[in-house]
Amino acid sequence: MRNAARITVPVIVPRAVVVWGLTRLLFAVLPMAIGEPFASISPSPIAVVFFAGFVGLVDVHVRGERILWANLAVTPLALYSVYAAATIPAECLLALALR
């Protein structure tokens, strides 16, 4: 039997990068809804990682792939972990670029 990581990583990582970018954009635009300047509120990188993992699980449910991943013996925790882990290098690069 194949490992869950070998199945999920090639499929989920490109999606996770897009989810991370959209999550970061949401956190940058959200203050404008309350009248603050663009990107005035900076969330912690850990919060972005956890939120991106959650949004990734929502993405899997919206696409209707929950049953497919379950048939491949990939748990929701493994999916969440891949989505969250894929955003960590992006957050590190962003932190280095903004330093």
C-alpha positions as CSV (number, residue, x, y, z in Angstrom):
1,M,0.0,0.0,0.0
2,R,1.2,3.5,-0.8
3,N,2.0,6.1,1.8
4,A,-0.6,8.9,2.2
5,A,2.1,11.5,1.7
6,R,3.2,10.1,-1.6
7,I,-0.4,10.4,-2.9
8,T,-1.3,13.8,-1.5
9,V,1.8,15.9,-1.8
10,P,2.0,16.1,-5.6
11,V,-1.7,17.0,-5.8
12,I,-2.1,19.2,-2.8
13,V,1.1,21.4,-2.7
14,P,0.2,23.4,-5.9
15,R,-3.2,24.0,-4.5
16,A,-1.8,24.9,-1.1
17,V,0.4,27.6,-2.6
18,V,-2.7,29.2,-4.3
19,V,-4.7,28.8,-1.0
20,W,-1.8,30.5,0.9
21,G,-1.7,33.4,-1.6
22,L,-5.5,33.9,-1.4
23,T,-5.3,33.7,2.4
24,R,-2.6,36.3,2.6
25,L,-4.6,38.5,0.2
26,L,-7.6,38.1,2.4
27,F,-5.7,39.2,5.5
28,A,-4.3,42.2,3.5
29,V,-7.7,43.3,2.2
30,L,-9.8,42.6,5.2
31,P,-8.8,45.8,7.1
32,M,-10.2,47.8,4.3
33,A,-13.7,46.6,5.2
34,I,-13.4,48.3,8.5
35,G,-11.9,51.5,7.1
36,E,-8.2,50.8,7.9
37,P,-5.5,51.1,5.2
38,F,-4.5,48.2,3.0
39,A,-2.4,45.6,5.0
40,S,-2.5,47.6,8.2
41,I,-3.2,44.6,10.3
42,S,-0.5,41.9,10.1
43,P,-1.5,38.4,11.3
44,S,1.0,36.1,12.9
45,P,2.5,33.6,10.5
46,I,1.3,30.7,12.7
47,A,-2.3,32.0,12.4
48,V,-1.9,32.1,8.6
49,V,-0.6,28.5,8.5
50,F,-3.5,27.2,10.6
51,F,-6.0,29.2,8.7
52,A,-4.6,28.1,5.3
53,G,-4.9,24.4,6.5
54,F,-8.5,25.0,7.4
55,V,-9.3,26.7,4.1
56,G,-7.6,23.8,2.4
57,L,-9.9,21.3,4.0
58,V,-12.9,23.5,3.0
59,D,-11.5,23.4,-0.6
60,V,-11.4,19.6,-0.6
61,H,-15.0,19.6,0.6
62,V,-16.2,22.1,-1.9
63,R,-14.5,20.2,-4.8
64,G,-16.3,17.1,-3.6
65,E,-13.1,15.1,-3.2
66,R,-13.7,14.0,0.4
67,I,-14.8,10.6,-0.7
68,L,-12.0,10.2,-3.2
69,W,-9.4,10.9,-0.5
70,A,-11.1,8.6,1.9
71,N,-11.0,5.8,-0.7
72,L,-7.3,6.4,-1.0
73,A,-6.9,6.0,2.8
74,V,-6.0,9.7,3.2
75,T,-7.4,11.1,6.4
76,P,-8.6,14.7,6.8
77,L,-5.8,15.2,9.3
78,A,-3.3,14.3,6.6
79,L,-4.9,16.7,4.1
80,Y,-4.8,19.5,6.7
81,S,-1.2,18.7,7.5
82,V,-0.2,18.9,3.8
83,Y,-2.0,22.2,3.3
84,A,-0.5,23.7,6.4
85,A,3.0,22.4,5.9
86,A,3.1,23.7,2.3
87,T,2.5,27.3,3.6
88,I,5.4,27.2,6.1
89,P,8.2,27.8,3.5
90,A,6.1,30.5,1.9
91,E,5.6,32.3,5.2
92,C,9.4,32.0,6.0
93,L,10.3,33.5,2.6
94,L,7.8,36.3,3.2
95,A,9.2,37.0,6.6
96,L,12.7,37.2,5.2
97,A,11.6,39.4,2.3
98,L,9.8,41.9,4.7
99,R,12.6,42.0,7.2
